[in-house]
Amino acid sequence: MVLKIKENELFKRIIYKITHPKQWNKKIVAVWAAFIVLILILRFAFGVRICFISGNSMYPTYKNHSVCLSFGLGYEAKQGDCVCIKNSGKLICKRVIATEGQKVYVDYKNNKVFVDGEEIDSSYINEPMKYMDGYFDTPNPVSVPKGCIFVMGDNRNYSTDSRSSLVGMVEYKDVVGKIHPAR
């Protein structure tokens, strides 16, 4: 009989520990829930998204595995801005080179980009551009259609961007927002 009582007590204690988590677990759950609610409020009320840089197409401005915040509420893309865009179900980050109605010419021989006949500042690029035959399949020069932007990565030789039909012209609806480093 004594043995049965001890077994029952042990069994009850095990069941109690399983069904009644420790107090600190409730605090951790509460902190995580508050964090998730904050992220959802920022995302839906203010258009803020967290963007993770994957790859070196924006190097040296943003390094691989950098974390950035994207602000999209009321944002209108401007030349020179770094933006987060939706492309084939993924978020990618690029720099706006031109907006609708502008004409872009990429001069690979002299390592220059012209918008409406004027050279843009490219002091931020990683290295001189090389033309890779067959990789950049969009016309050069090209006019940016209405409702679109032309984007390029800062690491021009290792960037799939508007020069390729894999990205092409980016519609305004696919611009998530302007990105800023999360510091």
C-alpha positions as CSV (number, residue, x, y, z in Angstrom):
1,M,0.0,0.0,0.0
2,V,2.8,2.4,0.9
3,L,4.5,1.6,-2.4
4,K,1.3,2.3,-4.3
5,I,0.9,5.8,-2.8
6,K,4.4,6.8,-3.6
7,E,3.9,5.6,-7.3
8,N,0.7,7.6,-7.5
9,E,2.4,10.7,-6.0
10,L,5.3,10.4,-8.5
11,F,2.8,9.9,-11.4
12,K,0.8,13.0,-10.2
13,R,3.9,15.1,-10.0
14,I,5.0,14.1,-13.5
15,I,1.5,14.9,-14.9
16,Y,1.5,18.2,-13.0
17,K,4.9,19.3,-14.4
18,I,3.7,18.4,-17.9
19,T,0.4,20.2,-17.7
20,H,1.6,23.3,-15.7
21,P,4.6,24.9,-17.3
22,K,7.0,26.9,-15.2
23,Q,6.3,30.6,-14.6
24,W,9.3,31.8,-16.6
25,N,8.0,29.9,-19.7
26,K,4.9,32.1,-19.6
27,K,7.1,35.2,-19.5
28,I,9.0,34.1,-22.5
29,V,5.8,33.3,-24.4
30,A,4.5,36.8,-23.4
31,V,7.6,38.5,-24.7
32,W,7.6,36.7,-28.0
33,A,3.9,37.4,-28.4
34,A,4.5,41.1,-27.8
35,F,7.4,41.1,-30.3
36,I,5.2,39.4,-33.0
37,V,2.4,41.8,-32.4
38,L,4.8,44.7,-32.7
39,I,6.2,43.3,-36.0
40,L,2.6,42.9,-37.4
41,I,1.7,46.4,-36.4
42,L,4.8,47.8,-38.1
43,R,4.2,45.7,-41.2
44,F,0.5,46.5,-41.7
45,A,0.1,49.9,-40.2
46,F,3.4,51.5,-41.4
47,G,4.5,49.3,-44.3
48,V,7.7,48.3,-42.5
49,R,9.4,45.0,-43.5
50,I,12.6,43.3,-42.6
51,C,14.7,42.5,-45.6
52,F,17.7,40.1,-45.6
53,I,20.4,40.8,-48.1
54,S,21.3,37.4,-49.8
55,G,24.2,37.6,-52.1
56,N,26.7,40.2,-53.2
57,S,24.8,42.1,-55.8
58,M,24.6,45.2,-53.6
59,Y,28.2,45.1,-52.3
60,P,29.8,47.3,-51.1
61,T,26.7,49.3,-50.0
62,Y,25.1,46.2,-48.4
63,K,27.1,43.1,-47.7
64,N,25.8,39.5,-47.9
65,H,23.6,38.6,-44.9
66,S,23.0,42.2,-44.0
67,V,19.6,43.0,-42.3
68,C,17.7,46.0,-43.6
69,L,14.4,47.7,-42.8
70,S,12.1,48.6,-45.7
71,F,9.7,51.5,-45.4
72,G,6.9,51.4,-48.0
73,L,4.0,53.4,-46.7
74,G,3.5,56.3,-49.1
75,Y,6.9,55.7,-50.7
76,E,7.5,56.7,-54.3
77,A,10.7,55.4,-55.9
78,K,13.4,58.0,-56.7
79,Q,16.6,57.8,-58.7
80,G,19.5,56.7,-56.5
81,D,17.3,55.1,-53.8
82,C,18.0,51.5,-52.7
83,V,14.8,49.6,-52.8
84,C,13.4,46.2,-51.8
85,I,11.4,44.7,-54.7
86,K,9.3,41.5,-55.2
87,N,10.7,39.3,-58.0
88,S,9.6,35.8,-58.7
89,G,8.2,35.3,-55.2
90,K,11.4,36.6,-53.5
91,L,12.4,40.0,-52.1
92,I,15.6,41.4,-53.7
93,C,17.4,44.7,-53.1
94,K,18.6,47.0,-55.9
95,R,19.3,50.7,-56.6
96,V,16.9,52.8,-58.7
97,I,18.7,54.0,-61.8
98,A,15.7,55.5,-63.7
99,T,12.0,56.0,-63.3
100,E,9.1,56.0,-65.8
101,G,9.7,57.9,-69.0
102,Q,13.5,58.1,-68.7
103,K,15.9,56.6,-71.1
104,V,18.8,54.5,-69.8
105,Y,22.1,53.8,-71.7
106,V,24.7,51.5,-70.1
107,D,28.2,52.2,-71.6
108,Y,30.2,49.1,-70.6
109,K,33.3,50.2,-72.5
110,N,33.7,53.4,-70.4
111,N,32.0,52.1,-67.2
112,K,29.3,54.7,-67.2
113,V,25.5,54.8,-67.0
114,F,23.5,57.6,-68.6
115,V,19.9,58.6,-67.9
116,D,18.3,60.9,-70.4
117,G,21.8,61.6,-71.8
118,E,23.4,62.6,-68.5
119,E,25.9,60.5,-66.7
120,I,24.7,59.4,-63.2
121,D,27.0,59.3,-60.2
122,S,28.3,55.7,-59.8
123,S,30.9,56.3,-57.1
124,Y,29.2,53.6,-55.0
125,I,29.8,50.7,-57.4
126,N,32.2,47.9,-56.5
127,E,34.3,47.7,-59.7
128,P,34.3,48.6,-63.4
129,M,31.5,47.0,-65.3
130,K,32.1,44.2,-67.8
131,Y,29.7,43.3,-70.6
132,M,28.8,39.6,-70.4
133,D,27.4,38.6,-73.8
134,G,24.1,36.9,-73.6
135,Y,23.5,37.7,-70.0
136,F,22.2,41.2,-70.4
137,D,19.4,40.7,-72.8
138,T,17.4,43.9,-72.6
139,P,17.8,46.6,-75.2
140,N,20.6,49.2,-74.7
141,P,19.5,52.0,-74.6
142,V,16.1,51.4,-73.2
143,S,13.2,53.6,-72.3
144,V,11.5,52.9,-68.9
145,P,7.8,52.3,-69.5
146,K,5.0,54.0,-67.6
147,G,4.5,52.6,-64.1
148,C,8.0,51.0,-63.9
149,I,11.5,51.6,-62.7
150,F,14.9,50.5,-64.0
151,V,17.1,49.0,-61.2
152,M,20.8,47.8,-61.0
153,G,22.9,46.3,-58.2
154,D,25.9,48.2,-56.9
155,N,28.1,45.2,-57.7
156,R,27.3,45.5,-61.3
157,N,29.2,42.4,-62.5
158,Y,27.4,40.1,-60.1
159,S,23.9,41.5,-60.2
160,T,20.8,40.2,-62.0
161,D,18.8,43.4,-62.5
162,S,16.9,45.3,-65.1
163,R,19.6,44.6,-67.7
164,S,18.3,41.0,-67.7
165,S,14.9,39.7,-68.5
166,L,15.0,37.7,-65.3
167,V,14.2,41.0,-63.5
168,G,13.5,43.4,-66.3
169,M,11.6,46.6,-65.7
170,V,10.1,46.6,-62.2
171,E,6.5,47.7,-61.8
172,Y,5.7,50.2,-59.0
173,K,3.4,47.7,-57.4
174,D,6.4,45.3,-56.9
175,V,8.4,48.0,-55.0
176,V,8.1,47.0,-51.3
177,G,9.9,50.2,-50.1
178,K,13.1,52.1,-49.6
179,I,15.7,50.2,-47.6
180,H,17.8,51.4,-44.7
181,P,20.4,49.4,-42.8
182,A,19.1,48.1,-39.5
183,R,21.6,49.4,-36.9
